[in-house]
Amino acid sequence: MKLSKRINGIQASPIRKFFKYTEAAKKAGKKVYFLNIGQPDIKTPEVFMEAIKNDGREIIEYGPSAGTPVMIDAVRAYYRRYGMEYGEDDVIITCGGSEALRFIIDCICDFEDEIIIPEPFYTNYGAYVKSSGGRIVPLTTTPENGYRYADKEAIERLITPRTRGFLLTNPGNPTGVVLTPEEMEVIGQIAVEHDIFIISDEVYREFVYDGKPMSSFGQIARIADRTVLVDSVSKRFSACGARIGAVLSKNRELMDNILKLAQSRLCAPTLEQVGGAALYGLDPSYFDETREEYQRRRDAVCEELLKIEGVVCMKPPGAFYITVKLPVDNAEDFLIWLLREFDDDNETVMFTPAEGFYATEGMGRSEIRIAYVLKEADLRRAVQLIRLALEAYKNRKS
Ligand SMILES: Cc1ncc(COP(=O)(O)O)c(C=O)c1O
């Protein structure tokens, strides 16, 4: 029996192959610091559980395919606070940002249509585009230029008659890059001139540091007909397992067609929408503390990284990731060696090699991604372990 070419073209999680090494390290009694996980360790706000506990329904029935009116209203009210006015038909509630992305790409991609994505990018974008039959066209960025990508000429060189959209994460995973208003204008202008969609994945929206304001493509009125936003409770409210997200757009045709896909999977989880609506209702001051915490962690990681000779990285302005170039030829080999051979005081560390975040063969081989979702002291120790391991690795080789 045969499986589809589309599904065979999708790579399994690039991180999976390292599990056996972390398991072996743990079995050998070593403590492993995990810098590879995008799961925040911040407590989910209590309003989520309270709303569900107080709900009182006796049957968990299907809800409307587009989302419950309470949930949709809560999302709209949240956007209104940031000066973005979305009508009730401009919002569809999804099973996480993941489903929102899948729906959008299925709606705009025919076989061999192209989506431009700055690389390195969130690896699951590869799965969404490939399973739709489309093609990723990577816009390559480098650690040396801080992974910035809003370069008009470089983007226009990639546009062909098959280009359907520009997909970006802002603030970025895995780079932490945040677009400036000028850079957003550049991307908006290109999208208008070449008549393509801007798919803006803003699931890390509030994680912008150094007192800078958060921004959204939804705030640029003149491109509203081609802007599609991806939203989620996962990172913003530390509620990854709730599986609640949203797609927002004022493009009627697109939203009518996304609704067809939403109808085909019946509805997003009913009870989690009750909790999700409460989360969206939280006062914006909720983010102050979380933001401060992540900023402290980012600063601690950067401070420790700067103590490592030969490392290339810039302090990322947002999200909770940092991509770093290490002074090694192959970060995967280094990680495997580290998990198998290295410990300091019976402690070792796990990170994500960045090669899997690139679509271009051979790119990112010396880079890693660190997710700073541990407590500050643990983060410092984990980066210190990378430094000690690099020293030992260098000496081992020579
Ligand atoms: C950039 C980005 N987009 C979307 C998602 C999907 O999140 P969820 O489906 O949990 O909302 C993630 C999760 O890590 C992500 O990093």
The ligand as a Gaussian input file, in Angstrom:
#p B3LYP/6-31G(d) Opt

LIG

0 1
 C        5.784000      30.209000      16.194000
 C        4.773000      29.264000      16.693000
 N        3.573000      29.240000      16.092000
 C        2.616000      28.395000      16.478000
 C        2.840000      27.519000      17.508000
 C        1.744000      26.572000      17.861000
 O        1.216000      26.793000      19.075000
 P       -0.187000      26.235000      19.562000
 O       -0.711000      25.301000      18.533000
 O        0.083000      25.576000      20.851000
 O       -1.037000      27.455000      19.691000
 C        4.063000      27.502000      18.173000
 C        4.342000      26.564000      19.254000
 O        5.445000      26.390000      19.739000
 C        5.060000      28.408000      17.752000
 O        6.262000      28.455000      18.332000

